[in-house]
Structures are given as structure tokens and as C-alpha cells.
Amino acid sequence: MSQLPYSYAKDRYAAFGVDTDTALRALRDIKISMHCWQGDDVRGFLFRDRALSGGIQATGDYPGAARTPDELRQDIDKAFSLIGGRHKVNLHAIYADTEERIDLDAVGPEHFTRWVDWAKERSLGLDFNPTCFSHPKSDSGFTLSSADEGIRSFWVEHCRRCRKIGESFGRALGQKCVTNIWVPDGFKDIPVDRLAPRERLRRSLDEILAERLDPLLHLDAVESKVFGIGSESYVVGSHEFYLGYAIKNHLAYTLDAGHFHPTEYISNKISSVLLFTDELLLHVSRPVRWDSDHVVILDDELQEIAYELVRGGLLARTHIGLDFFDASINRLAAWVIGVRNMQKALLRALLEPTDMLRKAELAGDYTTRLATVEAMKTMPWEIVWSRFLEEENVPGDTEWLADVRRYEADVLSGRN
């Protein structure tokens, strides 16, 4: 915690026309969808004996991964106790909490009632995802775009059911559920026919989305990727494919920070996408060399994402989710670091004198624009952040790790 009083930061920002109390209120209202799969390395509970596939890798063997739904919920509870605000939890279909032996084309709301009851007690929202990977029917590298009608129809049914599960979450919790469709379909080497798989994917999506769901309870999103392990040469669900499909069908488009070329940044895509779609889903991650899903740090790109959302007044139309999984470090610490860094970036953006900067830019006064943007980098935003933590009654940046270490010793160390 800073030794300088909050009033010092409040006065410094007031000189630029920024009300820090208003920024804090805005930050409290921003929900971040924390991904459950960081807690167990994307294994889920339906098929614990199956290896990850579909271009997904969780590296490391840090002890203490959740083995059951109850353990995962316990870990999420602990993580949220160290994070200010009220948020959402993002589930994949393989995280069904049931004693039944079911396949993915049989999942339904009844298999997630314990998740809903848990979320309701904590006033949390739930988001959802079909799990179109790590399954024998995805081993060919194709799911919704498969030329095998039996495989394609299996995944269509799975995704249909996932939409109904998402709608049930929205109805039960009174918070809109975002159900995001991503599939790993593609070729390792150069294909002869790029068109036919995309025609099949379009047909599958049309079938999945044929039933209209209550838009107040549920939002459909589709997610692209530039390449993956096993699909280095061709991905069926490319950026162009899904952006066109989302615009045509009035869906949310998903921008994943790791799903583009290393020289591309999703911060520069946000304003363009939201000119043509009503809503946007972000999967905030950190790629290193490739879509490696590193823990989100407070780097330049994370800050630019936050600036784009705040400067453009786009927060109300954007759903912020995190997507990373690191099995080489304490999994709870990864959650806490990632969510708090997303909040820090948002706070810094909320503390910027956006109106002043916009007026200077429109007037062609680029000197004032540059000078003010640079001045903001050394403003005492960390004092305002400390105020947020104090008001939310969560530990400071130098204190929360000790709490995680105690939890590791008392709880995680007992897991094999």
C-alpha cells in the first residue's frame, strides 16, 4: 500500500479534470469472466483420463491442481477472496458436475445445477463454452467442419445443448450468459480444398443457431484463430470467416489476444469490430511466440486494450473474459495476478482525461496530446488502486501472495 494519502492522488488527478471516486465506482461495476480451466489444466471432469488435444497444451506439473468440482469451486472461492469486485466464472462443457457417465452430445442444464447453486449463493454470473477438443470424435482434426456426417452431427448436437445450458444459466442467475463457440478444425499441411470445410462449418453453425434464445439471458459468440498445433497451414474458422458470419447473423465476435499473428494486436481491432457488431467478447491472454496462453501481465497490449474500451465508451458492449493456463506456477496465484492486472489496466484507463485528450486531438494539438499521455504514465494511479483494494477489503499487492502460500500449505499440498 502506498504511504501517500488517497487525497494526494485525488488532487493530482483533479488538476486534469479526473474524479478518482467516479473511476473507482466504474471499476467496481466491471465484471471479468474468470476461466475455470486455469484451476485444473483444462482437464475437466467428464473425461479425466483423456489427454489434451486440438492444439491445446498446459505445461508444468505444479502440485495442487483441482481434482473434483468441489475442489475447483473451493479454489475459485479462494481466488475471488483476493480479488475486488463481483465477477463471473467461465465454464467449459467438460466441467459438468455429475455422477452420470455421459458423452458431450448428452450434456444438459441438469449436469450443472451444483455450479448454478454455488454461483447463485455468491451473486456470480456464469459463461459457457462447448468443448470441441480432447475427444475421440475430434482426433481427426475436424469437428463442426468434418466431412464425416456422423462426427459433424455429434458436434452440432453438442453445441446446441451448450446453448441451452447457457440460457439456463442466464435465467437462473439473472445475468446474461455468453456462450462462445471455438473449434480447432484445420490442416497441418497445405490443403487442396479450403472452401468445402468452411461451407460445412457454416452449415453446422446455421443448424446450431437455428433456435432463437432469449437475448436478455443468452449471447452467442464465435471465435477465430490464425493457426494451432496440428493446424499450422489452414484453420477453417479464420478471422475473416467468423467476422463475416458474426456480422451477417448478429452474433458477438470473439477477439482472443493469442489467436492472431504475433505482430497483430487485438487492441487495434476492437473499434473496427464494434462498428459492425452489437457486442464483443474478449479472451484476454498473453501469447509468447504463439498462442501459448501465458498469465496476463500489465504489459503495453493489456493497457491498450483497456484504453480502447474506455476511450471509445465500449465497456457496455464488451464482455471481458480471461483465457490462460499455466501449470508451472501456483494456479490460484495465476488467477489473482491475471484478474488484478486486468483491473489495473482498466483503472488506469478510467483515470485518463479522455475528453481533454480528444479535444486536443480534434483541434490538431498533438503536442498537448502527447505531453498529457506521457504525463499520465507517472501519475499516482497505484494510490487509487490501493484505495480500491482497501474498500473491497482484499489484500494489497505485497500481501496477497502470503495468503495464497498459506492456502497452498493447508489445502493444495494434500492433493496428489
Secondary structure, 3 states (H helix, E strand, C coil): CCCCCHHHHHHHHHCCCCCHHHHHHHHHCCCEEEEHHHHCCCCCCCCCCCCCCCCCCCCCCCCCCCCCHHHHHHHHHHHHCCCCCCCEEEEEHHHCCCCCCCCHHHCCHHHHHHHHHHHHHCCCEEEEECCCCCCHHHCCCCCCCCCCHHHHHHHHHHHHHHHHHHHHHHHHHCCCEEEEECCCCEECCCCCCCHHHHHHHHHHHHHHCCCCCCCCCEEEEEECCCCCCCCCCEECCCHHHHHHHHHHHCCEEEEECCCCCCCCCHHHCHHHHHHHCCCEEEEECECCCCCCCECCCCCHHHHHHHHHHHHCCCHHHEEEEECCCCCCCCHHHHHHHHHHHHHHHHHHHHCCCHHHHHHHHHCCCHHHHHHHHHHHCCCCHHHHHHHHHHHHCCCCCCCHHHHHHHHHHHCHHHCC
